[in-house]
Amino acid sequence: MSASRPLATGGGGEGAAGWSGLLPVNKPTGVTSHDVVVRARRRLGVRAIGHMGTLDPAASGLLVLAIGAATRCAVVWQGGRKTYAGTARFGVVTDSQDVTGRVLEESEARPGEAEVREASATLLGELLQVPPMVSALKHGGERLYELARRGLTVERAPRPVRVDAWRWLGFTRDEAHFEVDCSAGTYVRTLVHDLGARLGCGAALARLSRTRSEPFGLAEACAWEDLDRGDAAGVLDRHGVPLDRALETLPAVVLEPAAAEAIGRGQDPCLPAGAAPAGAGPRSVVFRDASGRSLALGELQPEGDVVRARPSVVFPWAVRTGKPA
């Protein structure tokens, strides 16, 4: 997706206040993901903004914001592969699995480059990963990190993740620099912790930056400083991806005017069977009008020789009220 395009609203009105889409931001260290949302709301004058894929305050890099009607579609983009650049520090184990945590163990042993590469090869493919206590996952209605701040540790069920590649970029006695490609939901601090356990010397994450979250990379991202300078329309024009373009990741179903009217009135019109997949889930297709404007997300359900359109999210500009024309 290119970030260079005219400012477009995706059907939601004129200017930044009516804009819907995605805005990739380069988050610096020392601020939370929510801080980025707050600054974007202030700069753009839009209340409906959320972020996808939390970055810890100590981490930097790509944070994708969903704006306007895109906040109702976040699941569409959340499953893409991630790439991180990081630094592993050897000889230390902490309660947070990074160097900001309380030290639990220390060792004078240091692995060689070949040992690190060999151990990381055992952390490839489909893995079961126990989330760290400092994660934002909930246990009994509370975030794990809230429990951790009170000194509590609870059992966490392993979660499936996938690691596609480790690339080792440089080694010193105490640290190694790497890039890792992994699935959404992978905790890199836990990967480094598990790597240290396999090496026998322990390891903690010393630095982390997310460099890619498919389909975005840092090259397209808005700089943190840009959220405090320049006009809102300029920020979105340079870096934003309007909703119509962002939803090109889904198969499209182009609706005739009568079917578009029906969806806008909360109905489930029947359509001719086509190339879009049927029965693939409640946000598996995007319904568009003849001009290409996105009207709704939903699914197609087969009914004999036809399919029924079942929208799950109807965008505000597609809603129809009053008597049909």
Buried (B, 14 or more C-beta within 10 A) or exposed (E): BEBEBEBBBBBBBEBBBBBBBBBBBBBBBEBBBEBBBEBBBEBBEBEBBBBBBEBBBBBBBBBBBBBBBBBBBBEBBBEBBBBBBBBBBBBBBBBBBBBBBEEEEEBEEBBEEEBBBEBBEEBBEEBEBBBBBBBEBEBEEEBBBEBBEEEEEEEBEEBEBBBBEBEBEEBEEEBBBBBBBBBBBBBBBBBBBBBBEBBEBBBBBBBBBBBBBBBBBBEBBBBBEBBEEBEBBEBBBBBBBBBBBBBBEBBBBBBEEEBBBBBBBEEBBBBEBEEBBBEBEEBBBBBBBEEEBBBBBBBBBEEEEBBBBBBEBBBEBBEBEEEEE
